[in-house]
Amino acid sequence: MVCDLLVGPLLARALLPLTAPLDDQFARQTAQVALDYLTADSSAKLAHAR
């Protein structure tokens, strides 16, 4: 799941010309989402996975 959170948006921005460019803000936001997922309690993760 974390791999998907990190790689998915990166590939989408690299391959689809209609999206915003790859920049520092994008990298920080993507990393923050992955960190939030890793630090969330397990019940929240199970609810998200459904």
GITA-V826594 format. One record per residue. N is the residue number from 1. RES is the residue in one letter. BURIAL is b if it has 9 or more other C-alpha atoms within 8 Angstrom, else e. D_FIRST is the distance of its C-alpha to the first C-alpha in Angstrom with 2 decimals. Layout:
N/RES/BURIAL/D_FIRST
N/RES/BURIAL/D_FIRST
This chain:
1/M/e/0.00
2/V/e/3.80
3/C/e/5.38
4/D/e/5.11
5/L/b/6.33
6/L/b/8.82
7/V/e/10.01
8/G/b/10.20
9/P/b/12.75
10/L/b/14.47
11/L/e/15.20
12/A/b/16.32
13/R/b/18.66
14/A/b/19.94
15/L/e/20.71
16/L/e/21.86
17/P/e/25.07
18/L/e/25.16
19/T/e/22.49
20/A/e/23.22
21/P/e/23.56
22/L/b/21.25
23/D/e/22.64
24/D/e/22.30
25/Q/e/21.47
26/F/e/18.56
27/A/b/17.20
28/R/e/17.84
29/Q/e/16.26
30/T/b/12.97
31/A/b/13.02
32/Q/e/14.13
33/V/b/11.35
34/A/b/8.82
35/L/e/11.66
36/D/e/12.30
37/Y/b/8.98
38/L/e/9.65
39/T/e/13.23
40/A/e/13.12
41/D/e/14.72
42/S/e/13.23
43/S/e/15.17
44/A/e/13.63
45/K/b/10.05
46/L/e/11.69
47/A/e/13.56
48/H/e/10.79
49/A/e/9.12
50/R/e/12.68
